[in-house]
Amino acid sequence: MTRPLMVCAGACFLSLGLLIPTIPKYVTGPLNQGPGLVGGCLAITAVCAVLFRPPAGRLADRRGRRAAACTGAALLAITSFAVLMVESLPLFLACRAVAGAGEALTYVGLAAAASDHDRPGAAINRFSIAVNAGLLAGPALAEAGHSVAGLRAVWALSGAVALAAFVACLFLPAGPVVAGDPAGTRKAGPLVHRAGLRPGLAYWASVWGYTAFSAFLPLHVAALGGSGSGPHFLVYGGVLLAVRLGGQRWTNRMDPRGTATAALLVTAAGLALLVAWPSVTGALAAAAVIGAGQALGLPAFLTMAVAGLPAAQRGSAVATTTAFFDLGFMTAALALGAIVQSSGLTYGFAVAGCVPALAPLLFLSRSRKTRRTSPQGDSRDHSHR
């Protein structure tokens, strides 16, 4: 099952990755808006993604993983193609809002499908590799397409890739379907699942580290006299994929709580390195360390969220956990922006490093035991354990 799942995930997130450099250029170019609106477009997408994750989890549990993933991929394709036909700002913002819902549906549906595997930790790790590969490849491909054929061609390519992802998602297993279960043996999870809260908060803390790195590293490198932060992001992405690919056997044997703790502490260490070694070379080393921390985090957080749950509730738990990514990104961007503005980059990195450094305290008390489940999941309801 993991191979078609990885194809779907890679295609969906390649479609999204193509738009990372394209949206700012489109907003400031054809739409003739200022750079401030770029942040507004990103915020609209993130807010809609947060709002639609709980319903996406409910859809994945009640109608199946395939239904959620196909719906999300279809929305991504429609919104990219729609930009080719509209040139007004309100319609563009509406497209970005719908795209946020599409991203939420796609991610939750595919991640829940990975959790149904007989070895959910390994399947979630492979799924995350495909997601990151698509997001990392997208910007480079978009830049090449823009230079050859222009922005409209990139939007068309994003829509075509999302459409291909939709077709691929049609071949996924349907997954557990609760609606219409006459025996009442399976109960869908709530919109916000308790099992996803603790790993979600840990994910939130990890995202603070990622946000500080991704948002402020270019300013940091420029202040140090560097020519650009491109090599740093290349090192980050390369280490992230290398750790996910090379460390699968090791991480699959570890308790996910231990892996999550390591991920948070390594991320914090990378941010501390930015403070302690203020040089272009130090920033390269920090990028590698943060990449390793981020590589370990997400598979562990999702594995913790679904452990011990029946299959018909895992979509809800995945949705709850991953909603903290968008919440973490928004809160970190606002708070760290204010800190950097008033006190400087060093204080921003220091504060961002403290958040993941303290987050392992979440795991000191265990409210539920982590255990392996069968591919079909436990038929009992563990949502209130």
Protein Blocks (a to p, Z undefined) as FASTA:
>chain_A
ZZmmmmmmmmmmmmmmmmmmmmmmmmmmmnopafklmmmmmmmmmmmmmmmmmmmmmmmm
mnojklmmmmmmmmmmmmmmmmmmpccfklmmmmmmmmmmmmmmmmmmmmmmmmmpmblm
lmmmmmmmmmmmmmmmmmmmmmmmmmmnojklmmmmmmmmmmmmmmmmmmpcebjafehp
anopaccddfbdfklmmmmmmmmmmmmmmmmmmmmmmmmmmmnopabjklmmmmmmmmmm
mmmmmmmmmmmmpcfklmmmmmmmmmmmmmmmmmmmgcfklmmmmmmmmmmmmmmmmmmm
mmmmmgopafklmmmmmmmmmmmmmmmmmmmmmmmmmmmmmnojklmmmmmmmmmmmmmm
mmmpcfbdcddddfkopabdcklZZ
